[in-house]
Amino acid sequence: MSTTIIAKPLTKAKFAPYGKVIEPYDKDEETPENCYEINNGYAKRHHAIAESKLDGGSVGMSIFCAKKREFPIALSVMEYHPFGTQAFFSMNGQDYIVVVAPKGEPPQSADDLTVFYAKSHQGVQYDANVWHHPLLALGCDSNFLVIDRINGEGNNCYELDINDWQVQIELAK
């Protein structure tokens, strides 16, 4: 028997248990300390929206080239990174799907998964140890800027095969 999960809109509040949504501060979130003019008034800095954290190694910037997915999207694997945060931002202006489960014990079934629909202007940063599905690009093959821990000692990627759960993702009608 398969399970279908409907993706819900990505919001800062709903994603908070898993990490940060990377997008400009809303007007009610802006303060003089986190949002201010720079470059002689030609730019506005939304400061420290997310902070890379790592245990050993270095912070690196990479580009992941993700193949386009079609609905319904079948889920295959969940993974987590124990030694640092991992941030993703679409470089092609494409929307994408984010699948997460709480940090700690591995997810046991589709009931442990939360699915978000991320708009092209939103990035995500997973906290260390948060379970997540690899990239699910929509619309076309897409490049993502990825900021995460590179090198360093220890295995920083653990995977859990979930093919036998027969979980698929759909969008709300």
C-alpha positions, 0 to 999 in steps of 0.5 A: 500500500502506498502513502501520498503526502501533500506538500504544504507551503514552506514557512519560517514558523513551520520549518523552525524545528528542522532549521532555517528558511533563507529569505529576506526578513519580513517587515515585522522581523526587521530590526536595525541590527538585522536589516540595514542599508549598505553600499551607499544606499544601493543595497539592503543587508538582511544580516545573519538569516542563517549561520553555518555550524560545524564540528571539524572540517571547513565550511564549503560552497558547492553546486549540486546539479539536481534532475527534475522530478515529476509528480507524483514524486516517489521518495527513496532515501532519507539522510542526515549529517551529524557534523554540521548544518547544510543549506540549499538555494536554487540558482535557477529560480525554480521551486522545489520540494523539501522533505524532513523528519525530526533529528534523532531516531530515524524516521519509522514511516511516512507518518514521521515525514513533513513535506514542504513546497519551497518557492524559488526565492526560498532557501533552506538550511537543515540543522545538524542531525535533521533527517531530510530527503535529497534534492527534489527539483521541479520544473527543470534540471536545477543547480543549487548552491550548497553550503555545508561542512567539507572535509574533516574526519568522520562520516558526515552522511548517514542514509536510510533507504525508504523505497519499501515505504512506497511514499509519494508526494503530490501538490494540493489541487 
